[in-house]
Each structure stands twice: as C-alpha cells, then as structure tokens.
C-alpha cells in the first residue's frame, strides 16, 4: 500500500519541518463580563511552517546540522550505504518526515556532514529488508517513485535503453541526449515490482544486459521507477 498517512490531515496544524517545534494558533479567549463588551485579546499568529514535498525540496538541506535543526534527531536514523558493488562506503541519515511520512535518505560526503546526494525510494523496508510499505515521491520534472515503465516511456515521449535487473547496476536508464529523462534534474533507477510475483517470461530480464522500452519483453513488464537520486552539484 502507499503512504497515505492520516497525519497528512493534521499537517497544516503542526510545525512540520521545524526542528525548534511550534504550536497551533491558540483560540482567542472569550472576555468575561458584560456581553456587550466586544474587545478581544490580540494574539500573534505563528507563521506557516516550511513544508517539503518533492525530492528537490529535500535537497535544499545540504548539511547534517541543518537536517537536525529542521527535523529533530527523533526523526533521523544514521547508517551507511555501499555502492559500486560494495566497494564504496558513504555515511547516510534516513529522515522520516513527521509531516507527510515520506522517507528520504541523505548521503554524506567523506566529512560526514556535507551532502553528497539525496535518495527517495518507492519501497519502504524493515530491518530484515522486507517491504512494509511504498511511497510516491515526485520530482519537479514530473516523474515519481512507483511510476510504471510504460508511463515513464509515455512521459519521455520516446523509447530509451535500460539495464537488466538483479545486480548492482540494475535498472540504470541510458537516456538519449535531449530527452526529457536526460533533462530531468534527478537520476532514475528501475526495478521489478517487488510486491508482485514475477512471471517466468520476464526472468530473461535479469543480469548485465540492455533492453529498450520498444522490446516486446519490456512493453508489459512489471517494472517501475524504484529510486530517484538527486545530486545538488549537478
């Protein structure tokens, strides 16, 4: 299921995204005494809290100190990520946004503080790497996690190549120069839909092989946008 959290209904009332917290605007108290007395106690109305939605919004936070200040340590979990077939290690911090429930991974440079890149995945995993939920996180260009391969091809306006699945570089999109995918500020990775049983006819899509969205095997494949990655320096 997708993250349609009930907390979204109360989000406008909370200072979500503000590490220093905030409070609701208190109701103006009634003035005791003669009912003809129409005076009221003036109170300052708090400014609207900063809200985050797209992956580009989250990428405006560029240091770990800023992330802690904005969301509070109680909404953050530190860990490490491995890339390049397990040869490159980065420290990361996973944010669970208390305002909308979105789970965003901040990957830090070698100093452990400066942002390298931001990741938003479609699948939410528990500690044993079982899928427990899904989420749609958008980019300003219009793509989003959970977007089907067929919808992505339609959005792009032309066919494109991508790598096969089940290895470290799975689902890498090889976008043509000048295409909408190439011009989008985020990188996209594809994967099989982990919540569906993969029919045998698609097993040939595993491995270090290249496919095109025009290929017969790809046209109805249960493939979706699994990960959005944004490098602020790009």
N, C-alpha and C positions, 0 to 999 in steps of 0.2 A: 504494500500500500504506500501511498505517497504521504508526505508530511503535511497534512492539512491540520495543523495543530489548533486546538481550541484557544491557545494563548494568543493567537492572532487577533481574536476578538477583543482582548483587553489590552493589546499592544499600544493603541493610541493613548491609553491612560497611564502608561508606565514610561519611565525614563530609560527605555531600552537603548543600549549602545552607549550609555554614560556610566563610566566606572565609578564616578563620585555619587551616583544614585540620584534620586529625585522623588518627588511626591506628587500626588494628584492635587489639582487645584481644590482647596477646601471650599465647601459650600459657604455662602455668605450667611452669617448667623442672623436670626431674627432679633430685632431690637425690642427689649421688653418695655412695657409701659403702655402709654396711650396708643391705641391702634391707628390714630391719625398721624402718628409720628412716622414719616416715610424715610427718615435718614437711614443709611446703611453704612456698614464699615467697609471702606475700600481696602481691597487686598490685591497684592501684585500677583498676576497670573504667570506661572512659570512658562518659559519659552519652550517651544516644541522640541522634543528630543531628536537627536540625529538618528536617522534610520538607514539601514543597509539592506540592499536587495540583490543587485547584480554583482557578479564577481569583480567588476571594475570598482564598485563601491568599496568592497572589502580591501582591494589593492591600494586604496588611499592610505591605509595604515602601513607604514614602512619600517617600523621598529618594534621590538618586543615590548619596550617600555610603553609605547603608545598603545599597543594592543591591550596591555594590562590596565592602563589608565582608562581605556574606552569601555572595556567589558568586564573587568574584575577577574581576579585569579580563579574565582569559583567557577567560572565558565570556560576555563582553559585547561588543557592536559598536554604536557610536554612528552616528546618521544623522539624517535629517529626514523628517517626514511633512507632506503637504499636504492640506488639507480645503477644504470649501465651494467645489468646482470650481476648486481650485488657487489660491485667494485667501488662505488662512490657513496659515501655516507654524508647525510645532512641532518642537523637537528631540526625538529619541527615543533609547532604548537598547534593543537587542534582546538578550534573555537566551536562551541555550540551557542549560537546566538540566542540569548534569552528572549528576544523579541519575536523571532519568527521560527526558531527551531533549526535553522539552517546550520549545517556542519561544514566548516571551512578549515582547510589545512594551510598554515603559514609555514613555509620552508625558509630557513635562515641561512645566510652566508656563513663562512667559516668563523666569523666572530660571534656567532650565536645570537646576534641581536638585529642585524640589518637584513631586510627582506631580500630573499633570492627570487621567490615566486609564490603564487597563491594557487591552490588547487581546490576544485569543487567536484566531488564525485556523485554519481547517481545513486549508488548503493551505499547503505549505512551498515557497517559490520559491528558485531560484538567482539569481545576479546578472543573468541575462538574462531573468528573470521567467518561466522555465519551471517548471512544477510538478514537483518532485522527490520529494515525499512528502506525507503527510497526517497529521493528529493529531486525537485526541479529547481535548478539554479540557472538563471539566464545570464547571457552576455548582452551588452547594449547592441550588438550586431544582430541579435535575434535568435541565435542558437541557444540550446539549453540542454542540461543533462537529462537523459531519458528520451531525447529526440530520436525517432526511428531513422534507420539508414535511408529509407525511401523518402521520408520528409526532408532529410538533410540534402539529398540529391535534388529534390524539387526546389528547395530554398536556394541551393547553389546555382541552379539553372543549367548545369551541365554535368556530365559524368566525371568521375575522378577515381584515382587509384588509391588503394589502401592495403596495408599488410595483414597477413593472416593472424590467427589467434593462438593463445596458449603458450606464449613465450614473452620475454621481457619487452619486446618492441611491438607487441600485438596491437592491432588496430590503428597503427600510425597512419594518418592521412597524408597522401602525397598530392597536395593541391596544385593545380596548374596556375602559373603566373597570371595575375589579373582576375582570377576567380574570386567569388565572394568569400570562399573559405580562406583564401590566401590574404585577403584584405581585412578579415575579421581580426580584432586585436588578441583573441585567445587562440591557443592551440587546442585541438580536439583529439580525443582518443576514442576508438570504437571498441566494443566488446559484444559477445553474445549476451542475451538477456539471461542473467543467472537465475531468474525466477521461473524459467521455462525449461522443460526438458528439450534438449537439442535433438531434432530428428537426425537419423543416420545419414541422410543425404547431405548434411552440412558438415560432416566430420572431415571432409577434404579441405575445409577452410582453416584447419589447424596447421600451424607451422610457419616457417620462414618462407612464405610465398606471397605473391602480389595478386590482388584482384582488382577488378574495375566494377563500378556500380552498374555498368551495362551488361556484365556477365550474367548468364541465366541463373547461376547458383546464388548470385547476390541479390537478385531482384526481390525475392520474398524471404530472404534470410532473417532470422530473429536477431538482428543486430541493431544496436543503439549507441548513442553518444554516452560513453561511460564516464568520461573525465574532461573537465575544462581546466586549462592551465594558463595563467597569465603571468608573464614576466614584465614588470613595470618598466624595465630598462629598454624594452623593445618598442 
